[in-house]
Amino acid sequence: MKPYRLIALLLLVSTLSSTAQTKETYAFVERDSTLYLDVHRPAVARADKAAVLSVFGGGFVVGKRDDKYQSRLADSLTQRGFTVINIDYRLGLKDSVMVAKYSRLMVLDKLFQYCIDIATEDCAAAVKWVVEHADEIDIDPTKIALTGSSAGAITVLQLDFCRANGWPQASALPEGWKPAAVIPYAGGVMCKPADLNYETDPAPTLLMHGTKDKIVAYNELGIPFHPKLFGSKAIDRKMKSLDIPHWFIRFEGIGHEVASWFPGSVDLFCAFVDQCLSGRVSSLDATMTDEALQPTEWTKMNVFQLYKK
């Protein structure tokens, strides 16, 4: 082999080694169905040992902690030095007993509340495990950002909502723990209209949503006198009324495609987390466009059509 080719090969191997990540799998809940989480460690960690805990989407019926979307997210963020934790959670719409019960009663809001509640409880349990094992996985437990897509976005928003209000779904969280940031991709909060409030401040939150989203409603979805799913627009309105600083980015004319806007948004994601970790508090209200986000069948689809697929 010619010397310059050998040098080029060695440089390539060195580059690949420096960007490689490692993955370790742990059980964080052991019961009838064991729940696992994957810890993706960066080759070179951030000096502040910040981490991101990510929750997959899939309508509370499908999805995996190691699916293609979650793997791309882990790859992108470990390259930025974050330790990334992708978690399991119970999929409520796979619970045939509960689905049959609530379908017979024709109270679908209770079915979705059940799905969201158990996902929230599992996310809280995952956070508890991560905080308790922070030294083992080499992270700072005070610098954990939560993110999720679609059902995962609902889960991380609901967890911080329950934490801020002292609700039991978040009771597994370590006492006094608060996310460094919450970054939901097309998420919402499920509660009764009168309960959409924050008794204590939520974590710094970056809301992102398409204005035409009819799967996870941009504004709100539900019937009078029943719990509703309040989307990013409704949460933004509530936070503004309480003078709670947050970022809100909307995409006009786009539907649920925003749920998969990663790794295209990695720069924005990291900028928000960096600001939160620096202790700065700011508000941003913006309408964005991105050539990577164009209307597809997801813009036309509503939540009922989703579950017929």
C-alpha positions in Angstrom: 0.0 0.0 0.0 1.3 3.4 -0.9 2.2 5.6 2.1 -0.3 8.3 1.4 -3.1 5.8 1.2 -2.1 4.2 4.5 -2.1 7.7 6.1 -5.6 8.4 4.7 -6.9 5.0 6.0 -5.5 5.7 9.4 -7.1 9.2 9.5 -10.4 7.6 8.5 -10.2 5.0 11.2 -9.3 7.7 13.7 -12.3 9.9 12.6 -14.7 7.0 12.9 -13.4 6.0 16.3 -13.8 9.5 17.6 -17.4 9.8 16.5 -18.5 6.3 17.6 -21.1 5.9 20.3 -21.7 2.9 22.6 -25.1 1.5 23.7 -25.9 -0.2 27.0 -29.4 -1.6 27.9 -30.8 -1.7 31.4 -34.1 -2.8 32.9 -35.7 0.1 34.8 -39.1 -1.5 35.7 -39.6 -5.2 36.4 -43.1 -6.5 36.7 -45.4 -8.6 34.4 -43.7 -6.8 31.4 -40.2 -5.6 32.0 -39.4 -2.1 30.6 -35.9 -1.3 29.3 -33.9 1.7 28.4 -30.9 2.2 26.1 -28.1 4.5 27.2 -26.2 5.8 24.2 -22.9 7.2 25.3 -21.0 9.7 23.1 -17.4 9.2 22.2 -16.6 12.6 23.6 -19.1 13.8 26.2 -20.0 17.4 26.9 -18.1 19.0 29.8 -21.4 19.5 31.6 -22.4 15.8 31.3 -25.8 16.8 30.0 -28.2 14.1 28.9 -31.4 13.7 26.8 -34.2 11.3 27.7 -36.3 10.5 24.7 -39.7 8.9 24.3 -40.8 7.4 21.0 -44.1 8.1 19.3 -46.7 5.7 17.8 -50.2 6.6 19.0 -49.8 4.6 22.2 -50.2 1.4 20.1 -46.9 1.0 18.2 -43.3 2.2 18.4 -40.0 1.0 19.9 -37.2 2.6 21.9 -34.8 1.6 19.1 -36.8 2.3 16.0 -35.4 4.3 13.1 -36.4 7.7 14.4 -35.0 7.0 17.9 -31.8 5.7 16.4 -31.3 8.9 14.3 -32.0 11.1 17.3 -29.4 9.2 19.4 -26.9 9.4 16.6 -27.4 13.1 16.1 -27.3 14.1 19.8 -24.4 11.8 20.8 -22.4 13.5 18.0 -23.1 16.8 19.9 -21.8 15.2 23.1 -25.1 14.3 24.9 -25.7 11.0 26.5 -29.0 9.9 25.1 -31.5 7.6 27.0 -34.2 6.0 24.9 -37.0 4.4 27.0 -39.8 1.8 26.8 -43.2 2.5 28.1 -46.5 0.6 28.2 -48.6 1.0 25.1 -52.2 1.5 26.5 -53.9 0.7 23.2 -52.4 -2.7 23.2 -54.2 -3.4 26.5 -57.2 -5.4 25.1 -59.0 -5.4 28.4 -58.9 -1.6 28.9 -59.7 -1.0 25.2 -62.8 -3.3 25.4 -63.9 -1.7 28.6 -63.8 1.9 27.4 -65.0 1.1 23.9 -68.2 -0.4 25.4 -68.8 2.6 27.6 -68.2 4.9 24.6 -65.9 7.2 26.7 -62.8 7.4 24.5 -61.5 10.3 26.5 -61.1 7.9 29.5 -59.2 5.4 27.3 -56.8 8.1 26.1 -56.4 9.3 29.6 -55.5 5.8 30.7 -52.9 5.5 27.9 -51.3 8.8 28.7 -51.3 8.2 32.5 -49.5 4.9 32.3 -47.0 6.3 29.8 -46.4 9.2 32.1 -45.9 6.9 35.1 -43.4 4.8 33.1 -41.5 7.9 32.0 -41.3 9.1 35.7 -39.9 5.6 36.6 -37.3 5.9 33.9 -36.2 9.3 35.1 -36.0 7.9 38.7 -33.7 5.1 37.5 -31.5 7.5 35.5 -31.1 9.9 38.4 -30.3 7.1 40.8 -27.7 5.7 38.4 -26.3 9.0 37.2 -22.8 8.2 38.4 -22.8 4.8 36.7 -23.8 6.2 33.3 -21.7 9.4 33.9 -24.3 12.2 33.6 -25.3 15.1 35.7 -28.8 14.3 37.0 -29.7 18.0 37.2 -29.0 18.4 33.4 -31.5 16.0 31.8 -33.7 17.3 29.0 -36.9 15.4 28.1 -38.0 15.1 24.5 -40.5 13.0 22.5 -42.4 12.7 19.3 -46.2 12.6 19.0 -47.3 10.2 21.8 -43.9 10.6 23.2 -44.3 14.4 23.1 -47.6 14.1 24.9 -45.9 11.9 27.5 -43.0 14.3 28.3 -45.3 17.3 28.4 -47.8 15.4 30.6 -45.0 14.4 33.0 -43.8 17.9 33.5 -47.4 19.1 33.8 -48.1 16.5 36.5 -44.8 17.3 38.3 -45.6 21.1 38.4 -49.1 20.4 39.8 -48.1 17.6 42.2 -50.3 15.0 40.5 -49.7 11.3 41.3 -48.7 10.3 37.8 -45.4 12.0 38.5 -44.9 10.7 42.0 -42.0 8.4 41.1 -39.8 11.4 40.3 -37.1 12.1 42.8 -38.1 14.8 45.2 -37.2 18.2 44.0 -36.1 17.0 40.5 -37.0 19.1 37.5 -36.2 18.7 33.9 -33.5 21.0 32.5 -35.7 21.4 29.4 -38.8 19.8 27.8 -38.9 19.6 24.0 -42.0 18.0 22.5 -42.5 17.5 18.8 -46.2 17.9 18.3 -47.4 17.2 21.8 -50.2 18.1 24.2 -51.5 17.8 27.7 -54.6 15.8 28.7 -56.8 17.2 31.5 -60.1 18.8 32.3 -60.4 22.4 30.9 -60.5 23.8 34.4 -57.3 21.9 35.3 -55.1 23.4 32.5 -52.9 25.4 34.9 -49.5 25.3 36.5 -49.3 25.5 40.3 -45.5 25.7 40.1 -43.4 26.7 37.1 -43.0 24.1 34.4 -39.5 23.3 33.1 -38.2 25.5 30.2 -40.3 24.3 27.3 -39.9 24.4 23.5 -43.2 23.8 21.8 -43.2 22.9 18.1 -46.4 22.1 16.2 -48.0 22.3 12.8 -51.1 24.5 12.6 -53.0 21.9 10.5 -52.3 19.0 12.9 -55.5 17.0 13.5 -53.8 13.9 15.0 -52.3 15.7 18.0 -54.5 18.8 17.9 -52.7 22.1 17.4 -55.2 23.8 19.7 -57.5 21.4 21.5 -59.6 18.2 21.0 -62.4 16.9 23.1 -66.1 17.3 24.0 -67.6 19.7 26.5 -67.4 18.7 30.2 -64.9 16.0 29.5 -61.1 15.9 29.7 -59.5 17.3 26.5 -56.2 17.1 24.8 -54.7 20.6 24.8 -52.1 21.1 22.0 -49.3 23.5 21.8 -51.4 26.5 20.9 -53.5 26.1 24.1 -50.5 25.4 26.2 -48.8 28.5 24.7 -51.9 30.6 25.5 -51.9 29.4 29.1 -48.2 29.9 29.7 -48.5 33.5 28.3 -51.4 34.2 30.6 -49.2 33.1 33.5 -46.1 35.0 32.3 -44.1 31.7 32.0 -41.2 32.1 29.6 -41.1 29.5 26.8 -40.4 29.0 23.1 -43.3 28.4 20.7 -42.6 27.6 17.0 -45.5 26.9 14.7 -45.5 25.7 11.1 -48.4 27.2 9.1 -50.2 24.7 6.8 -48.3 21.7 8.1 -49.9 18.8 10.0 -48.4 16.0 12.0 -45.2 16.0 9.9 -43.6 18.1 12.7 -43.6 15.0 14.9 -40.7 13.6 12.8 -38.7 16.9 12.4 -35.5 15.4 13.6 -32.5 15.4 13.0 -33.4 18.4 10.9 -34.0 20.5 14.0 -30.9 19.4 15.9 -29.3 22.9 15.8 -32.5 24.5 17.2 -32.7 21.7 19.8 -29.2 22.2 21.0 -29.5 26.0 21.1 -32.5 25.8 23.3 -30.9 23.2 25.7 -27.7 25.3 25.9 -29.6 28.4 26.8 -31.5 26.5 29.5 -28.4 25.0 31.0 -26.8 28.4 31.0 -29.6 29.7 33.3 -31.0 32.1 30.8 -34.7 32.6 30.6 -36.3 33.9 27.4 -39.5 33.8 25.3 -39.8 33.2 21.6 -42.9 33.1 19.4 -42.2 32.4 15.8 -43.6 30.9 12.6 -41.0 28.8 10.7 -40.7 27.1 7.4 -38.4 24.3 6.4 -38.1 22.7 3.0 -37.8 19.4 4.7 -41.3 19.9 6.2 -44.0 19.7 3.4 -47.6 18.7 3.6 -48.2 15.0 3.1 -51.0 12.5 4.0 -50.3 13.4 7.6 -51.6 16.9 7.1 -54.9 15.5 5.7 -55.3 12.8 8.3 -57.3 13.2 11.6 -56.9 11.1 14.7 -59.8 8.8 13.8 -58.4 8.0 10.4 -55.0 7.3 12.1 -56.5 4.5 14.1 -58.2 3.0 11.1 -54.8 2.5 9.4 
